[in-house]
């Protein structure tokens, strides 16, 4: 009995992957484009407020600037961090999957049969991907194509390197089980090295956060102690204060802008130090930006 139209010879699992591959824009890119569009809209409002052509009570133009940067960095940063964590979880369980497939190969199973058997196991976030590969193989997709489609979905350097070796070993023939065991061992060593690097870089990231909040505390002290004392100090014999309220307001604006600049810059640096990802740094920028501006507002710093 025919389950599909005669002109449609492509298995449905493969059709879905090819559709995603040809679409060009992935979900992450769409989130980034939407965030940037909304941020530019808020930036335009900030420019109009600064020019006096528009008013958004009780917000000032620098408040809108901070909101725009938060929109540009926060949603995309958190979304991309979730996606990166999901891929890291897949990488974490991939050596276990490869070792199980290698053991099945030593008992005489082909790579395709071993993948189908492994699809009944539990490998965390990797399990749906294994089931997808097994379904594609059952629909007639070659093992090489199924593995390549898996690489296209995950798209991490470690997965690309590991699967490329497996594909070449499978195409060349010979004992694929030994290659799988070797690749699994190499991947585990890479993950251990990465864990050590993250542990070392976490210290620097904490230093960045501490330095940022010390900077905010310094601004608060200057605004609450130093500037009022300057305003209340009179030039001897003239009765005129050294600094007027208008200048105080300008200095406070500079304080807010400096907090915004440090939040974005320090956050990006923290992300790069943590895992070499600017997109993950956008999440840290959002956290610093929100906490810094709120701290100045609550403490009366702006």
C-alpha positions in Angstrom: 0.0 0.0 0.0 1.4 3.4 -1.0 1.6 5.8 1.9 2.8 8.8 -0.1 2.1 10.4 -3.4 4.0 8.7 -6.3 5.8 12.0 -7.1 7.0 12.4 -3.5 9.9 10.0 -3.1 11.6 12.0 -0.3 11.0 10.5 3.2 9.2 13.0 5.5 12.0 13.2 8.2 14.4 14.2 5.5 11.9 16.6 4.0 11.7 18.4 7.3 15.5 18.8 7.7 15.9 20.0 4.1 13.1 22.5 4.7 15.0 23.9 7.7 18.2 23.9 5.8 16.8 25.8 2.9 14.9 28.3 5.0 18.0 30.5 5.6 16.8 32.2 8.7 16.8 30.2 11.9 14.8 31.0 15.1 17.9 32.6 16.7 18.3 35.0 13.8 14.6 36.0 13.8 14.8 36.8 17.6 17.9 39.0 16.9 16.2 40.8 14.1 13.1 41.5 16.1 15.1 42.7 19.1 17.2 45.0 17.0 14.1 46.4 15.3 12.4 47.2 18.6 15.6 48.6 20.0 16.1 51.0 17.1 12.5 52.2 17.6 13.3 53.0 21.3 16.5 54.7 20.2 14.5 56.9 17.8 12.2 57.8 20.7 15.2 58.6 22.8 16.6 60.9 20.1 13.3 62.7 19.8 13.1 63.2 23.6 16.7 64.5 23.7 15.8 67.0 20.9 12.7 68.1 22.8 10.3 67.0 20.1 8.8 64.2 22.1 8.0 63.4 25.7 7.7 60.1 27.6 7.0 61.0 31.2 8.6 60.2 33.6 11.4 58.8 31.5 14.3 60.8 30.2 16.2 60.2 27.0 19.0 58.3 28.7 16.4 56.0 30.3 15.1 55.2 26.9 18.6 54.6 25.7 19.1 52.0 28.5 15.7 50.4 27.7 16.7 50.1 24.0 20.0 48.5 24.9 18.2 46.1 27.3 15.8 45.1 24.5 18.7 44.6 22.1 20.7 42.4 24.4 18.4 40.7 26.9 15.9 38.5 24.9 18.5 37.4 22.3 21.1 36.8 24.9 18.9 34.7 27.1 17.4 32.8 24.1 20.8 32.1 22.6 22.2 31.0 26.0 19.4 28.4 26.3 20.2 27.1 22.8 23.9 27.0 23.6 23.2 25.1 26.8 21.0 22.6 24.9 23.8 22.0 22.4 26.3 21.6 25.2 24.1 19.0 26.8 24.0 17.2 23.5 27.8 17.3 23.3 28.0 16.1 26.9 26.1 12.9 26.1 27.5 12.2 22.7 30.5 10.2 23.9 28.2 7.9 25.8 26.1 7.4 22.7 29.3 6.7 20.6 30.6 4.2 23.1 27.3 2.3 23.1 27.3 2.3 19.3 30.9 1.1 19.2 30.0 -1.8 21.6 27.1 -2.8 19.3 29.5 -2.7 16.3 31.8 -5.1 18.1 28.9 -7.6 18.2 28.6 -7.5 14.5 25.9 -4.8 14.0 26.2 -2.3 11.2 26.3 1.4 12.1 22.7 1.9 10.9 21.5 -1.0 13.1 23.5 0.3 16.1 21.9 3.7 15.8 18.4 2.3 15.6 19.1 0.2 18.8 20.6 3.2 20.6 17.5 5.2 19.8 15.7 3.2 22.6 18.3 4.4 25.2 18.2 7.5 27.4 20.8 10.1 26.5 19.2 13.3 27.9 18.9 16.1 25.3 20.6 13.9 22.7 17.8 11.3 22.8 15.4 13.2 20.4 18.3 13.6 17.9 19.1 9.9 18.0 15.5 9.0 17.5 15.4 11.4 14.5 18.4 9.8 13.0 16.9 6.4 13.5 13.6 7.5 11.9 15.5 8.9 8.9 17.5 5.6 8.5 14.3 3.6 8.6 12.8 5.8 5.9 15.7 4.9 3.6 18.1 7.7 4.3 21.8 6.6 4.3 23.7 6.7 7.5 26.0 9.3 6.1 23.2 11.6 5.2 21.5 11.1 8.6 24.7 11.9 10.5 25.3 15.0 8.3 21.8 16.3 8.9 22.4 15.8 12.6 25.5 18.0 12.3 23.5 20.6 10.4 21.0 20.8 13.3 23.5 21.0 16.1 26.3 23.0 14.4 29.0 23.0 17.0 32.7 22.6 16.2 33.1 19.5 18.4 30.1 17.7 16.8 31.3 18.6 13.3 34.7 17.3 13.9 33.5 14.0 15.5 30.9 13.2 13.0 33.2 14.1 10.1 35.6 11.4 11.3 32.9 8.9 11.7 31.4 9.5 8.3 34.9 9.1 6.6 35.6 5.9 8.6 32.2 4.5 7.7 32.6 5.3 4.0 36.1 3.8 3.9 35.0 0.6 5.6 37.0 -1.3 8.1 36.5 -1.5 11.9 34.2 1.5 12.6 33.8 0.5 16.3 37.4 1.3 17.1 37.0 4.7 15.4 33.9 5.4 17.4 35.6 4.5 20.7 38.6 6.7 19.8 36.3 9.6 18.9 34.3 9.2 22.1 37.5 9.2 24.2 38.8 12.3 22.4 35.5 14.1 22.9 35.5 13.4 26.6 39.1 14.7 27.0 38.0 17.9 25.1 35.1 18.4 27.5 37.3 17.9 30.6 39.7 20.5 29.3 36.8 22.9 28.6 35.4 22.4 32.1 38.8 23.3 33.6 39.0 26.4 31.4 35.5 27.5 32.5 36.4 27.0 36.1 39.4 29.3 35.7 37.5 31.9 33.7 34.7 32.0 36.2 37.1 33.8 38.6 37.7 36.5 36.1 34.0 36.8 35.4 33.3 37.3 39.2 36.0 40.0 39.3 34.2 41.8 36.4 30.9 41.8 38.3 32.5 43.0 41.6 34.4 45.8 39.8 31.1 46.9 38.1 29.2 47.1 41.4 32.1 48.9 43.0 31.9 51.4 40.2 28.2 51.9 40.9 28.9 52.3 44.6 31.5 54.9 43.8 29.1 56.9 41.6 26.5 56.8 44.4 29.0 58.2 46.9 30.1 60.9 44.5 26.5 61.9 43.8 25.2 61.8 47.4 28.3 63.3 49.2 30.7 65.0 46.8 28.3 66.8 44.5 26.1 68.2 47.3 29.1 69.5 49.1 30.3 71.3 46.0 27.0 72.9 45.5 26.8 74.1 49.0 30.3 75.5 49.0 30.4 79.2 48.3 33.2 81.2 46.8 34.7 83.3 49.6 33.2 86.8 49.8 30.9 86.4 46.8 28.0 84.3 48.1 27.9 82.4 44.8 28.0 78.6 44.8 30.8 77.0 42.9 28.5 74.8 40.9 24.8 75.3 40.1 22.0 72.8 39.9 22.1 72.6 36.1 25.7 71.5 36.1 24.8 68.9 38.8 22.1 67.5 36.5 24.6 67.3 33.6 27.1 65.4 35.8 24.4 63.0 36.9 23.6 62.3 33.3 27.2 61.5 32.7 27.1 59.1 35.6 24.1 57.3 34.1 25.8 57.1 30.7 29.0 55.7 32.2 27.0 53.0 34.0 25.3 52.1 30.7 28.6 52.0 28.8 30.3 49.9 31.5 27.3 47.5 31.7 27.4 46.7 28.0 31.1 46.5 27.7 31.7 44.6 30.9 28.9 42.2 30.1 30.3 41.4 26.7 33.7 40.9 28.2 32.3 38.5 30.8 30.6 36.4 28.1 33.7 36.2 26.1 35.8 35.2 29.1 33.2 32.6 30.3 32.8 30.6 27.0 34.1 32.8 24.2 30.6 33.8 23.1 29.5 37.4 22.5 25.9 36.4 22.4 26.2 34.9 25.9 27.8 38.2 26.9 24.7 40.0 25.9 22.9 38.2 28.7 25.5 39.5 31.2 25.1 43.0 29.7 21.4 42.9 30.2 21.8 41.8 33.9 24.4 44.6 34.5 22.4 47.2 32.7 19.2 46.5 34.5 20.8 46.2 38.0 22.9 49.3 37.4 20.2 51.6 36.2 17.8 50.4 38.9 20.4 50.9 41.6 21.0 54.5 40.5 17.2 55.1 40.5 16.6 53.4 43.9 19.6 55.0 45.6 18.9 58.4 44.1 21.9 58.4 41.9 20.1 59.7 38.8 
